Amino acid sequence: MEFARLAHTLEELEQTSSRLTLIELLTELFRSIEQPEEIEQVCYLVQGRVAPFFEALEMGMAEKSVTRSIAMASHSTPEHIAALYTRLGDLGLVAGQVKSEEGSIPSVLSVDDVFLGLKAIAQTAGKGAIEQKSARLTDLLTQVDGVSAKYVVRNLLGNLRLGIGDATVLDALAKARWNDVKKRKLLEGAYNKTSDLGLIGRTIFEHPDEEEAQRAVAALDIQVGKPIHSQLAERLPEASAILAKMGAVVAQYKYDGLRAQIHKDGKLVTIFSRNLEVHSHMFPELITGTLKQVRAERAILEAEALAYNATSEEFLPLQETTRRRRKHGIEAMAEQLPLKAFVFDILYKDGVSLLDTPLTERLKVLEETLHPADDTPMLTASHMVSDAHALTLLFDEAISLGLEGLVVKKLESRYEAGARNFTWVKLKRHSAGALNDTIDCVLLGYLYGRGKRAALGAGSLLVGLYDPDRDVFVTVTKIGTGLSDEQWRSIRERTKGLEVDHRPARVSSLIEPSVWVEPQLVLEVLADEITRSPMHTAGKVGGEPGYALRFPRLVSFRERDKKPEDATTVQELIELYDSQGKR
């Protein structure tokens, strides 16, 4: 396939506000590709990548270097390109405009040509790497047309502005291969285990027979070195409701830290974040501790990493723990703020996947595998509980230790990668308001302020929740309190590169903000209660009102430690509303 064809499809995807149109365009695109390897490349490119998210392959080019390459490829000057960038606010648009104005005849490059060209830029390292990367990008931009140049640059900078979620790509793959969107569930199961859209795309098109393709993708399993999508917990308001629904359970402390999935492959230890990113280099003490304490050649452990003072048995706040997420000064910060990884599950050991093994058996394997010698990875205590009073006492103990509460799990539950259901339930500490828990919302846009707020750049935030059944983000409230002047000023900086000139295709809203934002940023929000509202689309069906947060205030920005699709769901909100006793 010619890259120019892909680039024009990307432009159509960018311009639509309909998720169904996104699926149709992607379906048509996948059906027009003949080689499975090229489908794999396109799956990565529509994510703004040249590899799966978990491969630490970064382009490593600053805007200044990209500006120079655009200038050289278009026979212009860096000053002219910089002036255009100031006006347009998007180097992709700048590259597209100057290439179109240049009027040269582009070469015919395939998707493979551009994909390998971008990958070569990412892999260039060592002495003189900056100059080599710039030269490679200049050569690539010299050969492409204006529309292609726009998406080459955006892909390189990691900001395609397409608003395509993983579920949308999976829908399109299912429809392209079997003409059946319902097959997305099959693909989703494989994706939650492998975290690799390209692998799934290539696998289903490598097998001409439709049933063979289904068997092949169903056979994809977890591998050490590839992150597994974390299982998520539902919510219930109190101990009695949990035991009534789940029966006897295992209760574990809920730590307010950073999710750490630890992969051990011989002497190699890789630590993945909740967002599937490699964070190994940030946590050297966890790597050392894993090598000392894990009695297995190959293993995958689920843990929560947080700053912890073992002497005083004090858990430090999340704000302290997040100081460890950095690129520089890692050793000094590790000395100043050492981490503990509280390990609560094991998913794989020495060639055997444990996903389908009952929880009680997994916990026995975990206890046999994790040696307590150094206590850097620490075994999370697991309590078998069968009555509400005992669960409440355990919950009170967790709160007294400064923790968030408990995660309660069915005794015989299997580990369901990426799933959110009532085999895991979280019981969190109550807040002062009538709503007993914070809500993780997604920023969808902001409205300009008036008076003093006008000078701050934003006056209120439009936020929403995720609806996994429809793969859309729906509005739930506008936030105008809880932010300092400095935080209001930071909104434009936080949303830089995410602003779009029309409603994103995966957003459902009756409210029109001053500025739309791609749903990427997660915010922790507290409110007094949940009410019904005709103005918001969360849970709205037909002419019935939706659900909304009353008197919301911002608690914190999640600093990208949580994917927008992992935010609070509409179903969770409705269950919280019902638990208030509303009718």
N, C-alpha and C positions, 0 to 999 in steps of 0.2 A: 504494500500500500504506500502511496506517496504521502509524505508528511503533510504536504499542503492540503490534502483531503482531510486528514485528521485535524489540522489547525482550523479549517472552516467549520468542522463539526463542533470543535471546542467553542468557537465563536457563537454558534447557534445555541449551544448549551448555556453559555454565559448570559444570553439575551432573554431566555425564557423565564417566566415566573410560575411555570406549571411543572410539578413533579412528574406527572404522567408523560409530559413532553420530554422531560429528561430521560425517562425510561425508553421511550420510543426512539429517540435519537441515538442513545447508546446501543439499543438492540440492533438497529439498522447498521450502526458502525461495526459491531462485532460480527454480524452476518456477512459483511462485505470483506472480511479479512480471511485469507486462505490458510495462512500458516499458524498453527497453535503457538509457536514461539512469539509471533508478532502480537497475538492476542495477549500474551503474558506482558509484553512490553507496553501495550496500550493500557492495560489495567494499572500499571505503575504510573504511566504518564498522566492519566486522568486524576491521579492522586497527587500530582505535582512531585513525583519521585522517579528515580531510575532503579529502585530496589525496594524491597519491603520496608516498612517503618522500622523494624527491629534491626536492620543492618545500619550500622553507624557510618553511613556514606553521605557526607555533606559536601556541597559544592565548594564551599570555602572561598567565595568571591564576595568582596565588599562592594557596595553600590558605586564607589569611586572607580574600582577596576572595571565594573560592568559599563559604566559611563564612558570610559576610555575606549573599550572595545566597540561600543555602538558608534562612537565618533569615527573610529578608524574604518569600520565596515561601511559607513555611509559617506565617507570622505568629508566629514564635518570636523568641528572642534569640540573638545570636552566642555568648553564654556557654553557653546550653543546647546549642547545636549543637556547640561546642567540647568540652563535657563528654561528649556522645555519641560524638564522634570519638575521644576518649581511650579510651573503653570499647570501641568497635567497631573502631577502627583503619582505617577505610575510609570516606571521605566519600561514596562512592556508596551504601554501606549506610545511612549517616546520612540522606541525601536520600530514599532509598526509604522508610525507616521513618517519618520525620516527615510525608512526603506521604501515606502510607497512613493515618496516625493523624488527619491533618487532616480527612479525610472530604469534601472538596469534589469536585464533579463535574468531571472533566477535559474539556478540549476535544478534538475529534478532529483530531489533527495527522497529516499524512502524513510519510513518510520524507523527502520533498523539503522540507517545512516545517522539520523539525528539522535536516536537513543544512545548509540555507541559513542557518538560525539560528546553528549552530555555526561555519559558515564566516565569517559576518558578525562574530562575536566575534573570530576569528583575524585578520581583516583590519582591525579597528578599530585605528587608530594616531593619534599626534599628541597635542595638548594635550587633557587630560581623558579620555584613552583608558581609564584604569583604571575611572573612574566609568561610562563608556559600556559597557564590557564587562560590568561588574557588573549594570547595568540590563538589558542584553540577556539575560544568563543568568537573572536574576530573572523576567523576562517569560516565558522559555521554561519554567522550572520551575513557574511558576504554572499553566501550561496542561496539564501532563502528569500521568499517574497515577504511583503509587509505583514500579512496576517500571521504567517509562520514565525517571523521575527518576534512578534508580540508574545507568542506562547513559548518560544525558546527562552526568552528572557524571564518571563513569569515563572516558568518551570525551574529555571536555574535559581531564582530567588525564593522558590518555595511558596509562591502565592498566585495560584491560578485564578482565583475569584470565581470558581464555578459553582460552589455550594453543593457538590455531589457527596452524599454520604455513602458509606460502605454498603448499606442495605440497598441503595439505589443501583449500585453497580451489580450486586448479586441478583436483584430483580431482572436487570437487563441480560445478564448472562443466562439465567434460567429461561427467559423468554426466547433468547437467540438460539439456545441449544435445543430446548424441548417445546417451545411455544407455550410454556406453562409457568406463570409467575409463582404458582404454589410450590414449585421445586426449589424456591429460594430457601425454604426451611432445611432442605438437604445440604445446600451450599453453605448456609449459615452455620450448620453444625461443624462442617469441615473447616470453615474460616475461624471459628472460635477455638479450634484445636491447633491450627497452623499459623494463624495471623498473616496469611500470605494470599492476597487476592490474585496475584499473577499466577501462582502455582495452581490455584483452583481454576482460573480461566484456561490455562494451558491443558490441565488434566482432562477437563470435560470435552475439549475439542480434539484431543489426541486419539480418541476412540470413536470410529465412525458409527458403531452401533449405539443407539440411545441407551439401551439397558446396560451395556458395557460401561458407558460413560457414567451412569449412575453408580454402578458398583465400584468403579475406580475412585470416584470422589468420596464415596462412603468409606472407602478403605484408608483414606488419609488419616493419619493419627499423630499424636503428640511426638515431638522430637526434642531432645536436649539441645539447647541453643536457639530454639524458636519459642517465643513467649506464647502462653496460653491465655486467652481472655479470662479474666477473673470472674468467678461466680459472684453474684450480687444478692443482697438480702432485701426482703420485703420488710414492712413495718407492722407492728401491732402495739396497742397502747399500754398494755399492762400484762403482768405475769399470768393472771387467770385466763386471759384471752389467748395467750400463747399456748398454754398447756391444754386448753379446751380444743384447740385446733390441731396441735401437733403431738399430744401425748407425751410420753417420757422423752427427754431431750438431753443433748450435750450443750452445756453453756460455757462460753469462753469470754474473757474480757474483750471489750471493744477498745482498741488502742487508737488514739488520735495522732497518727503518724503518716509515714509514706509507705504505700504498698510496695513490697519488694518481693519479686519472684526470683528465687535463687536457683540458677542452673549450674550444676557441677558436672564437668566432663573431664575426668582425670584430674590434672593439675590446673585446668582452665575453669574459672568461675565467672559467670556472667550474671549480672543483676539487672532485671528489667523493671521498669516503672509500670504503674497502672495503665499508662498510655502507650505501652509496648516499646518504650525507648530504652536504650542501654544506659544505665547509670553506674556501671561497675566502677569506673575511675573515681567517682565521687565518694565511694565508701570502702576504702582500703582495709579497714579493720574487719568488715564483714567478709571480705574475701579471705583474709588470713584466718579468721575464725571458722569459716566453712571448711577450709582445707584441713584444719586441725580437728574439727569436731564431727564431721559427717562421715559415718562409717559406710560408705558406698563409693564405688568407682564413678558411677553416674547417677545423678538424682535431680529431681525438681521439687523445691520446697516453696510453700507459700508463707510469707511473713509480713509483719508490719514493722518498719524501722522507725525508731524514735529516740530522741535524746533522753537518757535515763541515768540518774545518779544512783548507782548500786549501793553505795554506802548509806545514804539516807532513804533509799527505796523511793525516790521522788521521780515521777514522770514529768518531764518538762513540756511546756505548751508547744503546739504545732508550729507557731511562729518561730520558736527556737530551732526546732528540727529542720525547717525549710532553709535555714541559713547554711545547711550542709549541701544544698543543691547549688553547685557552683563549678566553674571551669578552672579557676585559679585559686591558689592558696589552700589547696585541699588538705595537705599534710598538717599545716598549722591549725586549720579549723577542726580537723579530726582529733588533734591533741586537746584543743580547747573545749570541744563539744562532742565527746565520743558517743557513738550510737550503739544501741542494742537492737537486734532483730528478733522479735517475738514470733517464733515459728508456730503456725497453727494447723498446717496440713502438709501432706506429702502426696504428690501426683504421679511420681515415676521413680522407680528404683531398679538399677542394673538390668535394663532390658525389658522391664515389665511396666506397662501403663496401669496406674491404680485408679483411673477415673471411675471405673464401674465397680470398684471395691467399696463395700459399705463403710461408712464413716468410722464406726467403732474399730474395724479392722485396720483402716488407714492410720488411725491414731496409735495403734499397737506397733505398726511398722515404723511410724515416726519416732516413737519412744526408743525402739531398738536401733534406729539409724543415727539419732542425734546424741552424741556424747556430751555430757554436761561439763567437761573439763575446764574450758576457758570461759564459758558463759557469755560469749559475744553473740552468737545465735542462741537464744534461750527458748526452751520449750514452753509454749503457752499452756497454762493449767486448764484441763478439761474436766468439768464437773457433770456427773450424771444426775439429773434432777427430774423428779416426778410429781412434785407438789408445788403449788403456787407460793406458799409461805417460804419454802427453801429458796426458790428462784428470786423472790423479792429480797431476802436477806443477802443473797449473792450480789444482786443488783446494787443494793445499798453499800455493800463493801466496795464494789467497783467505783461508785461515785465518791466514796470517802478517800479513795486512792488518787482522785483527780482524773479518773478515766471517763470516757463518754457513756459507758454502760456495758451491755452484753451483746454478743451475737449468739443466738440460740439455734441449734441445728437438730434435725431429726436424726435419731440414732443410726438408722440403716441407710441414710441418704447417700447416693453416689455424688461425685463432683460433676456438676453440670456447667461446663465452661461457657461463660457469657450469659448464662440464664439468670433471671430474677424471678424467684417463686417462693412459696412458703415452706420449702425445705430448709431455708435459712431465714431467720427473722432477727431484726435488730431491735433492741429495747434500749432507748437512749434517755439521758437525764432530762427532767422536765425544766422548762424555762418559766419565767415569771408570767408570761402571757397565757391566754387561754389555749393557744396552739402550743402543744407540748414539745415540739421539735423544730429544728431549722429545716429549711427547704433549699435544695440545690437547684438554682434557676440558671437559665442561659440568657445572656444579653442579646437582644434582637434589634435594638436601635436606641437612639436617645433623642430627646426633644431639647431645643435650645431654651435657655433660661430667660427670665425677665429680671429687670433690676440688677441686683448684685450678681445673680447667677448668669446674666448675659455675659459678663466679663470673664466668668469661669469657663465658658464654652459649652456647658451642658446644664440643664435645669432638672431633668428627670430621666430615668432609665426605663425603657420598655423591656420587660423580661418575660420569659416563658418557660415551659416545661417540654419534655420530650414525649411524644406519643409513638411508641415503638410499633403499634399495629399499623399505623399509616406512614411511619418514617417521616413525621413532620414535627415542627416545633410550634406550639400553640401558646398564645399569650395568657398570662395569669395575673399581672399587676403592673403598675408604674411605681417606681421607687423615687421618692424625693427627699428622703431623710436617711441619716446614718452615715453620710459621707462628710469628711472634712473638706475645707476649701481646696486643700492640696489634692485630695482624691478626685474632686470634681474636675480640677485642672488636668488630672492624669487621664481622664476618660479618652480624650482625643489621641493621646499617645498610645494608650492601651489598644485602641481600635484602629490604629494606623495600619493600612493595608487590608483591613477587613470591611471598610465602608463600601457600599455599592449604591448605584443610582436607582435601583428598583427593588421591590420586595423580593427577597431570595425565594427560589422555587420551593424550598422545604419549610417555608414559614407560612402559617395561617393566622391572619390578623385582621381585625376590623378597625384597628387603630393605625393611623399613618404617622410615624415619627418624623422628625425633621431629617434624621439620617438613619438609613437602614444599615445594619451590620450583619455580616455573615455569622451564623450561630456557632461560635467557637469558644467564647469566654464564659466560664462557669462562676457564679456568685453564690455565696451562702447568705440566705435571707431569713430573717425572723419576722413573724407577723402575729397579731393578736388572735386572729381567727380566720377561718375559710368561710367565704360566703358564696352565694349564687349571684352571677352578674351577666346581663345581656351583652356587655361590652367586650367580654373576654371569651376566647375560643377554646380554652382548656375544658375538655369534657362536654363541649356544646354539641347538641344533636338537634338538627332541624331548627324549629322556632323556640326550643327550650333554652333557658339561660345557661351559660357556662359556669365555671368555678373561678373564684378570685381570692387573692390574699387581702385581708383588711388591715390597714395600718402597717404596711411592710417597712422594714428598715434593713439596710445592708449590714451584715456582720463582717464579711471578708470577701476578697477576691481569692479564688482558689488557685491562682498563679499557674494555671494549666496543668495541675496534677491530676485533673479529672477530665475525661472526654465529655463533650456535650451530650453524647448519647447515653452517658452514665449518670446524667442528672436525674433528679426526681421525675418519675413518670406520672402521667395523668391518672392512671389507676391508683397509684400510691396516694395522690392528692385526694381522690374521691374517698378512699378508705379512711384517710385522716379526717375528712369532713364528716363521714358517718360516725367516727369515734367521738366526735364532739356532741353527738346526740341531736344533730340537725335533721330536719325533715324537709 
